[in-house]
Amino acid sequence: QVQLVESGGGLVQAGGSLRLSCAASGRTSTAVAMGWYRQAPGKEREFVAMMRWSGGSVYYADSVKGRFTISRELYKKTVYLQMNSLTPEDTAVYYCNIKIREHDDFWGQGTQVTVSQ
């Protein structure tokens, strides 16, 4: 019922930038928040950034503060992740997440971000 379409991943050199996009569709009128998680090879999935939908409050993992920025287009249920000053440690599959009131979370398919030296 809820679908997340992600784009923007790719291969970049260290110090470069990428902008990820995630558009939600379906029954999203009661969305609480949208955000991003990532999972590097051999590691647990970790929180990256999120935005509360109604109030616009944003939260970041310490590892990305000052480098990543999450933003939104409110009426389109779209969230972006601007990633600057990328390092190889940012290499991971990035997953979009949406929290729907009184429902389980929904996840995107993931988009690969690879940062080379």
Secondary structure as GFF3:
##gff-version 3
##sequence-region A 1 117
A	DSSP	beta_strand	2	7	.	.	.	ID=ss1
A	DSSP	beta_strand	10	13	.	.	.	ID=ss2
A	DSSP	beta_strand	18	26	.	.	.	ID=ss3
A	DSSP	beta_strand	31	39	.	.	.	ID=ss4
A	DSSP	beta_strand	46	52	.	.	.	ID=ss5
A	DSSP	beta_strand	58	60	.	.	.	ID=ss6
A	DSSP	beta_strand	68	73	.	.	.	ID=ss7
A	DSSP	three_ten_helix	74	76	.	.	.	ID=ss8
A	DSSP	beta_strand	78	83	.	.	.	ID=ss9
A	DSSP	three_ten_helix	88	90	.	.	.	ID=ss10
A	DSSP	beta_strand	92	100	.	.	.	ID=ss11
A	DSSP	beta_strand	106	107	.	.	.	ID=ss12
A	DSSP	beta_strand	111	116	.	.	.	ID=ss13
###
